[in-house]
Amino acid sequence: MNITGRLTRDAEVRTTSQEKQVVNFSVATNDSYRNKQGERIEQTTYFDCSYWITPNVARLLTKGTMVELSGRVSTRAWTGNDGEPRAGLNFHTSNIKLHGGSRKTEPVQATVQAENNKATAQGTEDDLPF
């Protein structure tokens, strides 16, 4: 499955009790449609994402960055502190493609390939030496 959206916060790297590192971040996707009355309805869906391939990608994943993610979705349910039932979507990310920098920084394009376990980044301006 693929999703495209913006990061809602900077990515965080956490270490599990088995000494494995995971990058956690959150992505919001937007969709819109017209209802029977012709009104435009905006709908935002939030995904809590995890990426286990390499922690180095965390420095590229900053709030506001547009990303395209490949992976799989799972759901989780819990009871909040107020006793109300809650539910959320988890996205287990296997591939990350950055479509630009955050709204605050200079745009960057990058692709993270799960196959070769590395991240590459290219500036959007022409930086040829001639």
SVG drawing of the C-alpha trace seen along z (x, -y; Angstrom):
<svg xmlns="http://www.w3.org/2000/svg" viewBox="-28 -28 61 36">
<polyline fill="none" stroke="black" stroke-width="0.4" points="0.0,0.0 1.2,-3.6 0.2,-6.7 1.3,-10.3 1.1,-13.0 3.0,-15.5 4.8,-14.8 3.0,-16.2 6.2,-16.1 9.9,-15.5 10.9,-11.9 12.3,-10.3 14.7,-7.4 14.1,-4.9 16.0,-1.9 14.0,1.3 14.9,3.5 16.6,5.9 18.9,3.0 17.2,2.5 16.6,-1.1 13.2,-2.2 12.3,-5.6 8.9,-6.8 7.0,-9.6 3.4,-10.7 1.9,-11.5 -1.4,-13.2 -3.1,-12.5 -5.8,-14.7 -8.8,-13.8 -11.8,-15.7 -15.1,-14.9 -18.5,-16.5 -21.6,-15.3 -25.1,-15.0 -25.7,-18.7 -22.7,-19.6 -20.6,-20.8 -16.9,-20.1 -15.9,-17.9 -12.2,-17.8 -11.1,-14.7 -7.7,-14.2 -6.4,-10.8 -3.4,-10.4 -1.0,-7.5 1.6,-6.6 4.6,-5.3 7.5,-3.1 10.6,-2.5 13.1,0.3 15.6,0.3 18.0,-2.5 17.9,-5.3 19.8,-7.7 16.7,-8.7 15.4,-10.4 17.3,-13.6 15.4,-14.0 12.0,-13.5 11.1,-16.9 7.7,-18.4 5.9,-19.5 7.9,-17.3 5.8,-15.7 6.5,-12.0 5.3,-9.0 5.4,-5.8 5.1,-2.1 4.3,0.5 1.4,2.0 -1.3,0.7 -2.4,2.2 -5.0,0.9 -4.8,0.6 -7.4,0.0 -7.0,-1.1 -8.9,-2.8 -7.9,-6.4 -7.2,-7.9 -10.8,-9.2 -12.2,-5.7 -13.3,-6.3 -12.4,-3.8 -9.8,-5.0 -8.4,-3.6 -5.5,-4.5 -3.7,-3.5 -0.1,-2.2 1.9,-2.2 4.8,0.2 7.0,-1.6 9.3,0.3 10.1,-2.5 10.2,-6.3 10.3,-8.8 10.6,-12.5 8.8,-14.9 10.3,-18.0 11.5,-19.7 9.3,-21.0 7.5,-24.2 10.1,-25.9 13.2,-24.7 14.7,-24.6 13.1,-21.8 15.0,-18.5 14.3,-15.4 15.4,-12.1 14.6,-8.4 15.2,-5.8 15.5,-2.3 14.8,0.6 16.7,2.9 20.1,1.3 19.5,0.0 20.7,-3.6 19.3,-7.1 20.3,-9.5 19.5,-13.1 19.8,-15.6 19.3,-19.3 16.7,-20.7 18.8,-23.5 21.3,-22.8 24.6,-22.3 26.7,-21.2 30.4,-22.4 30.3,-24.0"/>
</svg>
